Amino acid sequence: MEIREQVPLSDYTTLQVGGPARYFCVANTPAELAVAQQFASEKTLPLLVIGTGSNILASDAGFDGLVVHNALFGREYTQLDTNRVIAQFGAGESLDEVIADTVGRGYWGLENLSHIPGTVGATPVQNVGAYGVEVKDLIVEVIAQHSITTEIKTFSNAECAFGYRDSYFKTAAGKEWVITAVTFVLHSIPQPKLAYKDLAALAQTDSATQDSIRDHIIAVRSKKFPDWYQVGTAGSFFKNPIIPSDHAAQLKQKYPALPIYPVAGDQTKVSLGFILDQVCNLKGYADGAVRLYEQQALVLINTGTSATAVTAFAAYVAAQVFDKTGITIEQEVTTV
């Protein structure tokens, strides 16, 4: 396994920004990952493990440590009973390629997450979700390797402590673990989830198939999101905020078209896309090389080379939202 020096992170992040990593390597097996972890430990270096870099904003200063590109692959399916299938995927697998595979095999569960960039290993960290599905409802366990001791541990669903775009792996203790594989429970019997408004057309039919759901979602996402292979983007840059229900009710009274979604307790999720577009008039807003996408205001696009410019732009957007609504928004991307 080759460990290189001064490798630009802009080449390994979909936002296409980021200075050099002091050290960089690719881990294809848990054993290689352990070697990388030992290297970082011996040199007292911070360790950063990335997949496709689709959820990372790397600073212009780079990363003064070891960056490991997770390339742990593998797909294994086990039929548990007439309906349930246990599917384990390596953390480095492309999420969308895995979903295409499950759809091709007729295993239901992940199809609503089609066309999301990134790897399988990122899904439990973010509790990735879209179109009415979150991975927390499908993940059975997560296998991870400790970044210092190289101990291998299997985390149950409960131990992952999933929340909205959140999990144990975002905590200080959780960041010490490197995810190597994720195990999902899928279903052989059709279980279409079509409650989300963008799937309303399919919900009105009695013959929604996995293929039709996946094709429809890909078509919808292709209109809402730019091609991350062509332009610098991390998909949705901000989280949809979850706020007290009385605050949401006040906003709903002022902006009747505002989409709101009750969640656990006295909390409500509100559509930040609507707020950015209809309340703040920021859809398509640009400042130099950075702008909010013309088709979906949650999406930030970068055509320049400066992470500093992206950070300043995001701060401006957050300030506008707070000024108009009193909501403090959070980035969905991880700042490195």
C-alpha positions as CSV (number, residue, x, y, z in Angstrom):
1,M,0.0,0.0,0.0
2,E,1.5,3.3,-1.1
3,I,1.3,6.3,1.1
4,R,1.8,9.5,-0.9
5,E,2.5,13.0,0.3
6,Q,0.9,16.4,-0.5
7,V,-2.1,15.1,-2.4
8,P,-4.7,17.8,-3.2
9,L,-8.1,17.0,-1.7
10,S,-9.8,19.0,-4.5
11,D,-9.2,15.8,-6.6
12,Y,-11.1,13.7,-4.1
13,T,-14.1,15.8,-3.2
14,T,-17.2,16.5,-5.4
15,L,-17.1,20.2,-4.3
16,Q,-13.7,20.2,-6.1
17,V,-12.0,22.3,-3.4
18,G,-9.5,21.6,-0.7
19,G,-5.7,21.9,-0.2
20,P,-3.2,19.1,0.2
21,A,-3.4,16.1,2.5
22,R,0.0,15.7,4.2
23,Y,-0.3,12.0,3.6
24,F,-2.8,10.0,1.4
25,C,-3.4,6.4,0.7
26,V,-6.1,3.9,-0.5
27,A,-7.2,1.1,1.7
28,N,-8.6,-1.9,-0.2
29,T,-8.9,-4.3,2.7
30,P,-9.4,-4.1,6.5
31,A,-5.7,-5.2,6.8
32,E,-4.6,-2.2,4.7
33,L,-6.8,0.0,6.7
34,A,-5.1,-1.2,9.9
35,V,-1.7,-0.5,8.4
36,A,-2.9,3.1,7.6
37,Q,-4.2,3.5,11.1
38,Q,-0.9,2.3,12.6
39,F,1.0,4.7,10.4
40,A,-1.2,7.6,11.7
41,S,-0.8,6.4,15.3
42,E,3.0,6.1,15.1
43,K,3.3,9.6,13.7
44,T,0.6,11.1,16.0
45,L,-1.3,12.2,13.0
46,P,-5.1,12.9,12.7
47,L,-6.8,10.4,10.5
48,L,-9.5,11.2,8.0
49,V,-11.3,8.4,6.0
50,I,-13.2,9.4,2.9
51,G,-15.3,7.7,0.3
52,T,-16.2,9.6,-2.8
53,G,-15.9,12.9,-0.9
54,S,-19.4,13.9,-1.8
55,N,-20.2,15.2,1.6
56,I,-17.0,17.0,2.5
57,L,-15.9,20.7,2.4
58,A,-12.2,20.5,2.7
59,S,-10.4,23.7,3.6
60,D,-7.9,25.5,1.4
61,A,-5.2,24.7,4.0
62,G,-5.7,21.0,3.4
63,F,-5.4,18.3,6.1
64,D,-2.3,18.0,8.2
65,G,-2.7,14.3,8.7
66,L,-3.4,11.0,6.9
67,V,-6.3,10.8,4.5
68,V,-7.4,7.3,3.7
69,H,-9.6,6.6,0.7
70,N,-12.0,3.8,1.7
71,A,-12.0,1.2,-1.1
72,L,-13.4,-1.7,0.8
73,F,-15.7,-3.5,-1.6
74,G,-18.0,-6.6,-1.4
75,R,-21.6,-7.6,-1.7
76,E,-23.2,-10.6,0.1
77,Y,-26.8,-11.6,0.2
78,T,-28.4,-14.1,2.6
79,Q,-32.1,-15.1,2.3
80,L,-33.3,-15.1,5.9
81,D,-36.8,-16.3,5.2
82,T,-39.5,-16.1,2.5
83,N,-39.5,-12.3,2.7
84,R,-36.4,-11.0,4.4
85,V,-32.9,-10.8,2.8
86,I,-29.8,-9.8,4.8
87,A,-27.5,-7.8,2.5
88,Q,-24.0,-6.8,3.6
89,F,-22.0,-4.3,1.6
90,G,-18.4,-3.1,1.9
91,A,-18.2,0.5,3.0
92,G,-16.4,1.6,-0.2
93,E,-19.2,0.4,-2.5
94,S,-21.0,3.0,-4.5
95,L,-24.4,3.5,-2.9
96,D,-26.2,3.9,-6.3
97,E,-24.5,0.9,-7.8
98,V,-25.5,-1.2,-4.9
99,I,-29.1,0.0,-5.2
100,A,-29.1,-0.8,-8.9
101,D,-28.0,-4.3,-7.9
102,T,-30.7,-4.8,-5.2
103,V,-33.4,-3.6,-7.7
104,G,-32.1,-6.0,-10.3
105,R,-32.4,-8.8,-7.8
106,G,-35.9,-7.8,-6.7
107,Y,-34.9,-6.9,-3.1
108,W,-37.0,-4.0,-1.8
109,G,-36.0,-1.3,0.6
110,L,-33.3,0.9,-0.9
111,E,-34.8,2.0,-4.2
112,N,-36.1,5.4,-2.9
113,L,-32.4,6.3,-2.2
114,S,-31.5,6.0,-5.9
115,H,-29.1,8.4,-7.5
116,I,-27.6,9.7,-4.3
117,P,-23.9,10.2,-4.6
118,G,-21.5,8.6,-2.1
119,T,-20.6,5.3,-0.6
120,V,-22.4,2.7,1.5
121,G,-20.1,3.6,4.4
122,A,-21.4,7.1,4.6
123,T,-25.1,6.1,4.9
124,P,-25.1,5.3,8.6
125,V,-23.0,8.3,9.5
126,Q,-25.5,10.7,7.9
127,N,-28.5,8.4,8.4
128,V,-29.0,9.1,4.7
129,G,-32.6,9.6,3.7
130,A,-34.8,10.6,0.7
131,Y,-38.3,10.3,-0.5
132,G,-39.7,8.9,2.7
133,V,-37.0,6.4,3.4
134,E,-34.1,6.6,5.9
135,V,-31.4,4.0,6.3
136,K,-32.0,3.7,10.0
137,D,-35.1,1.7,9.2
138,L,-33.1,-0.8,7.1
139,I,-29.7,-1.1,8.8
140,V,-29.3,-4.2,11.0
141,E,-25.7,-3.5,12.0
142,V,-22.6,-1.6,11.2
143,I,-19.1,-3.1,11.3
144,A,-16.3,-0.7,12.1
145,Q,-12.6,-0.7,13.0
146,H,-11.2,1.5,15.7
147,S,-8.8,4.1,14.4
148,I,-6.2,3.6,17.1
149,T,-6.5,0.1,18.4
150,T,-7.8,-1.4,15.1
151,E,-10.3,-3.4,17.2
152,I,-13.3,-4.6,15.0
153,K,-16.7,-4.0,16.5
154,T,-20.2,-4.7,15.3
155,F,-22.7,-1.9,16.2
156,S,-26.4,-2.8,16.5
157,N,-29.0,-0.5,15.1
158,A,-29.7,0.9,18.6
159,E,-26.0,1.5,19.2
160,C,-25.8,3.6,16.1
161,A,-28.1,6.2,17.8
162,F,-29.7,7.4,14.6
163,G,-31.3,10.8,14.4
164,Y,-32.2,13.1,11.5
165,R,-29.0,13.2,9.4
166,D,-27.2,12.2,12.5
167,S,-25.8,9.1,14.3
168,Y,-23.3,7.9,16.9
169,F,-20.6,8.1,14.3
170,K,-20.8,11.9,14.3
171,T,-20.0,12.1,18.0
172,A,-16.4,12.5,19.3
173,A,-16.3,8.8,20.3
174,G,-18.0,7.7,17.1
175,K,-15.5,9.4,14.9
176,E,-12.8,7.1,16.3
177,W,-14.4,4.2,14.4
178,V,-14.0,3.6,10.7
179,I,-16.9,1.9,9.0
180,T,-15.9,-1.1,7.0
181,A,-19.2,-2.7,6.1
182,V,-23.0,-2.1,6.6
183,T,-25.7,-4.8,6.9
184,F,-29.2,-4.1,5.7
185,V,-32.5,-6.0,5.9
186,L,-34.3,-6.0,2.5
187,H,-37.5,-7.7,1.4
188,S,-38.5,-10.1,-1.4
189,I,-42.1,-9.1,-1.2
190,P,-42.9,-5.7,-2.7
191,Q,-43.0,-2.9,-0.2
192,P,-43.3,0.3,-2.2
193,K,-43.1,3.6,-0.2
194,L,-44.8,6.2,-2.3
195,A,-46.1,8.7,0.3
196,Y,-43.6,11.4,-0.7
197,K,-45.2,14.1,-2.9
198,D,-42.7,13.6,-5.8
199,L,-44.0,10.0,-6.0
200,A,-47.6,10.9,-6.1
201,A,-48.0,10.0,-9.8
202,L,-46.8,6.5,-9.0
203,A,-48.9,6.2,-5.9
204,Q,-52.0,6.6,-8.1
205,T,-51.2,3.5,-10.0
206,D,-51.5,-0.1,-8.8
207,S,-48.5,-1.4,-10.7
208,A,-45.5,0.6,-9.3
209,T,-42.5,-1.6,-9.7
210,Q,-39.0,-1.2,-8.3
211,D,-37.7,-0.3,-11.7
212,S,-40.4,2.3,-12.2
213,I,-39.8,3.8,-8.8
214,R,-36.0,3.9,-9.3
215,D,-36.4,5.4,-12.8
216,H,-38.8,8.0,-11.6
217,I,-36.6,9.0,-8.7
218,I,-33.6,9.3,-11.0
219,A,-35.6,11.5,-13.3
220,V,-36.8,13.7,-10.5
221,R,-33.3,14.0,-8.9
222,S,-31.7,14.7,-12.3
223,K,-34.0,17.8,-12.6
224,K,-33.4,18.9,-9.0
225,F,-29.7,18.2,-8.7
226,P,-26.7,19.0,-11.0
227,D,-24.4,16.2,-12.2
228,W,-21.6,16.0,-9.6
229,Y,-19.3,14.7,-12.3
230,Q,-19.6,17.9,-14.2
231,V,-19.8,20.7,-11.6
232,G,-18.6,21.1,-8.1
233,T,-21.4,20.2,-5.7
234,A,-22.1,18.2,-2.6
235,G,-25.8,17.8,-3.3
236,S,-27.9,19.2,-0.5
237,F,-25.5,21.6,1.3
238,F,-27.9,22.4,4.2
239,K,-30.2,20.3,6.4
240,N,-33.9,20.8,6.5
241,P,-34.3,22.4,10.0
242,I,-36.2,20.7,12.8
243,I,-37.7,23.4,15.0
244,P,-40.3,23.6,17.8
245,S,-43.8,23.0,16.5
246,D,-45.1,26.4,17.7
247,H,-42.4,28.2,15.7
248,A,-43.3,26.1,12.7
249,A,-47.0,27.0,13.2
250,Q,-46.1,30.7,13.2
251,L,-44.2,30.3,10.0
252,K,-47.0,28.3,8.4
253,Q,-49.4,31.0,9.3
254,K,-47.2,33.6,7.6
255,Y,-46.3,31.4,4.7
256,P,-49.3,29.0,4.1
257,A,-47.5,27.1,1.3
258,L,-44.6,26.2,3.5
259,P,-44.2,22.4,3.6
260,I,-44.0,21.1,7.2
261,Y,-43.5,17.5,8.5
262,P,-44.2,16.7,12.2
263,V,-41.5,14.6,13.8
264,A,-41.1,13.0,17.2
265,G,-42.2,15.0,20.2
266,D,-43.1,18.7,19.9
267,Q,-40.8,19.2,16.9
268,T,-41.5,19.9,13.2
269,K,-39.3,19.6,10.1
270,V,-39.7,22.5,7.7
271,S,-38.7,22.8,4.1
272,L,-35.5,24.8,3.8
273,G,-35.8,24.7,0.0
274,F,-39.1,26.6,0.2
275,I,-37.6,29.1,2.7
276,L,-34.5,29.8,0.5
277,D,-36.7,30.1,-2.6
278,Q,-40.0,31.7,-1.5
279,V,-39.0,33.6,1.7
280,C,-35.4,34.6,1.1
281,N,-35.5,34.7,-2.7
282,L,-32.1,33.0,-2.9
283,K,-32.7,30.3,-5.5
284,G,-30.1,30.8,-8.2
285,Y,-28.4,33.5,-6.1
286,A,-24.7,33.7,-7.0
287,D,-21.6,35.4,-5.5
288,G,-18.6,34.9,-7.8
289,A,-18.0,31.2,-8.4
290,V,-20.5,30.0,-5.8
291,R,-24.3,29.9,-6.2
292,L,-27.5,28.1,-5.1
293,Y,-28.8,25.9,-7.9
294,E,-31.5,27.3,-10.1
295,Q,-33.6,24.1,-9.8
296,Q,-33.2,23.4,-6.1
297,A,-32.1,26.1,-3.6
298,L,-30.8,23.5,-1.1
299,V,-28.0,22.7,-3.5
300,L,-24.8,24.7,-3.6
301,I,-22.7,24.8,-6.7
302,N,-19.1,25.8,-6.8
303,T,-17.2,26.5,-10.1
304,G,-14.1,28.0,-8.4
305,T,-11.2,26.7,-6.4
306,S,-11.7,28.4,-3.0
307,A,-13.2,26.6,0.0
308,T,-13.0,30.0,1.8
309,A,-15.5,31.4,-0.8
310,V,-17.8,28.4,-0.3
311,T,-17.7,28.9,3.5
312,A,-18.4,32.7,3.3
313,F,-21.3,32.1,0.8
314,A,-22.9,29.5,3.2
315,A,-22.5,31.9,6.1
316,Y,-24.3,34.6,4.1
317,V,-27.2,32.2,3.3
318,A,-27.5,31.1,6.9
319,A,-27.6,34.8,8.0
320,Q,-30.4,35.5,5.5
321,V,-32.5,32.6,6.7
322,F,-32.1,33.6,10.4
323,D,-33.0,37.2,9.6
324,K,-36.2,36.2,7.8
325,T,-37.3,33.2,9.9
326,G,-35.4,33.1,13.2
327,I,-34.1,29.6,12.2
328,T,-30.5,28.7,12.6
329,I,-29.7,26.3,9.8
330,E,-26.9,23.7,9.8
331,Q,-24.7,22.4,7.0
332,E,-25.3,18.9,5.9
333,V,-21.7,18.6,4.6
334,T,-18.8,17.9,6.9
335,T,-16.1,20.6,7.1
336,V,-12.5,19.3,7.1
